[in-house]
Amino acid sequence: IAVNKSDGANRARAEAAAAEYLAALHILQPSSSVWRPPVVLISGLANEGLQEMWARVEDHRLKTKKAGEFDTRRRAQQVKWMWSMLEERLLSRLRTDPTVRKRLPELERAVADGALTPTLAVEEIAAHMGV
């Protein structure tokens, strides 16, 4: 956790914020068995703490790589990204299909009025899209 703007008149407030973050981290369940998030004071203006912050980032990568956590998380991210991209593509196709765009306001009104169930509205759209 980088606490930025820890220079000049902000220094005391940044230190207090860092202390609060450290206290909060003690009650949270760690997501890694080999690494704990550090709290680092930085100041871009004064060019302070940036090297320490980068060293902490590199330390995280090294430790999680060595333990296999980095690659395990990356594989899980890849699967999550795949599903996210698929959802975006399907929604985009739905939103740009001329028939669906024309019919959707009618279906929304029918559902809102209670004349059609949400399930039947979805089934109509899905049938049109071939899913």
C-alpha positions as CSV (number, residue, x, y, z in Angstrom):
1,I,0.0,0.0,0.0
2,A,1.6,3.3,-1.1
3,V,0.7,6.3,0.9
4,N,1.5,9.1,-1.5
5,K,1.9,12.9,-0.8
6,S,3.9,12.1,2.4
7,D,5.9,15.3,2.2
8,G,5.9,18.7,3.8
9,A,2.8,19.5,5.8
10,N,1.2,16.2,4.8
11,R,3.9,14.1,6.4
12,A,2.1,13.7,9.8
13,R,-1.2,12.8,8.1
14,A,0.5,10.4,5.8
15,E,2.2,8.7,8.8
16,A,-1.1,8.5,10.6
17,A,-2.8,7.0,7.5
18,A,0.0,4.4,7.1
19,A,-0.4,3.4,10.8
20,E,-4.1,2.9,10.2
21,Y,-3.5,0.8,7.1
22,L,-1.0,-1.3,9.1
23,A,-3.6,-1.8,11.8
24,A,-6.2,-2.8,9.3
25,L,-3.9,-5.3,7.6
26,H,-3.5,-7.1,10.9
27,I,-7.2,-8.0,11.0
28,L,-7.6,-9.0,7.3
29,Q,-7.1,-12.5,6.1
30,P,-3.8,-12.7,4.1
31,S,-4.3,-13.7,0.5
32,S,-0.8,-15.1,0.3
33,S,1.0,-17.6,2.5
34,V,4.5,-16.1,1.6
35,W,3.9,-12.4,1.5
36,R,2.2,-9.6,3.4
37,P,1.3,-6.3,1.9
38,P,3.7,-3.5,3.1
39,V,2.7,0.1,3.8
40,V,5.2,2.5,2.3
41,L,5.3,6.2,2.5
42,I,6.1,7.9,-0.8
43,S,6.3,11.3,-2.3
44,G,6.5,11.9,-6.0
45,L,7.2,15.5,-5.4
46,A,10.1,14.9,-3.1
47,N,11.1,11.7,-5.0
48,E,11.1,9.7,-1.7
49,G,10.0,6.2,-1.1
50,L,9.7,5.3,-4.8
51,Q,12.7,3.0,-4.9
52,E,11.5,1.3,-1.7
53,M,8.0,0.8,-3.2
54,W,9.5,-0.7,-6.3
55,A,11.7,-3.0,-4.2
56,R,8.6,-4.2,-2.4
57,V,6.9,-4.9,-5.7
58,E,9.9,-6.9,-6.9
59,D,10.0,-8.7,-3.6
60,H,6.3,-9.7,-4.0
61,R,6.9,-11.0,-7.5
62,L,10.0,-13.0,-6.4
63,K,8.3,-14.6,-3.3
64,T,5.0,-15.4,-5.0
65,K,6.8,-16.8,-8.1
66,K,9.0,-19.0,-6.0
67,A,6.0,-20.4,-4.1
68,G,4.0,-20.9,-7.3
69,E,1.3,-18.5,-6.2
70,F,2.0,-16.0,-8.9
71,D,1.5,-18.5,-11.7
72,T,-1.6,-20.1,-10.1
73,R,-3.2,-16.6,-9.8
74,R,-2.2,-15.7,-13.3
75,R,-3.9,-18.8,-14.7
76,A,-7.1,-18.1,-12.7
77,Q,-7.0,-14.5,-14.0
78,Q,-6.7,-15.7,-17.6
79,V,-9.8,-17.8,-17.2
80,K,-11.7,-14.9,-15.5
81,W,-10.5,-12.6,-18.3
82,M,-11.8,-15.1,-20.9
83,W,-15.2,-15.1,-19.4
84,S,-15.3,-11.4,-19.1
85,M,-14.4,-10.9,-22.7
86,L,-17.0,-13.5,-23.8
87,E,-19.7,-11.7,-21.8
88,E,-18.7,-8.3,-23.3
89,R,-18.8,-9.7,-26.8
90,L,-22.1,-11.4,-26.3
91,L,-23.6,-8.2,-24.8
92,S,-22.2,-6.2,-27.6
93,R,-23.7,-8.5,-30.2
94,L,-27.0,-8.3,-28.3
95,R,-27.0,-4.5,-28.2
96,T,-26.1,-4.1,-31.9
97,D,-28.5,-6.7,-33.3
98,P,-31.2,-4.7,-35.2
99,T,-34.0,-7.2,-34.4
100,V,-33.2,-7.3,-30.7
101,R,-32.8,-3.5,-30.5
102,K,-36.2,-3.1,-32.1
103,R,-37.9,-5.7,-30.0
104,L,-36.2,-5.0,-26.6
105,P,-38.3,-1.9,-25.7
106,E,-41.5,-3.8,-26.3
107,L,-40.3,-6.7,-24.2
108,E,-39.2,-4.4,-21.4
109,R,-42.7,-2.8,-21.4
110,A,-44.4,-6.2,-21.4
111,V,-42.3,-7.3,-18.5
112,A,-42.8,-4.1,-16.5
113,D,-46.5,-4.3,-17.1
114,G,-46.6,-7.9,-16.0
115,A,-47.8,-9.1,-19.4
116,L,-44.7,-11.2,-19.9
117,T,-42.4,-12.9,-17.4
118,P,-38.7,-12.0,-17.5
119,T,-37.9,-15.7,-18.3
120,L,-40.1,-15.6,-21.4
121,A,-38.6,-12.3,-22.6
122,V,-35.1,-13.7,-22.2
123,E,-36.1,-16.9,-24.0
124,E,-37.4,-14.9,-26.9
125,I,-34.2,-12.9,-27.3
126,A,-32.0,-16.0,-26.8
127,A,-33.9,-18.0,-29.4
128,H,-33.4,-15.1,-31.9
129,M,-29.7,-15.1,-31.1
130,G,-29.4,-18.9,-31.4
131,V,-28.5,-19.5,-27.8
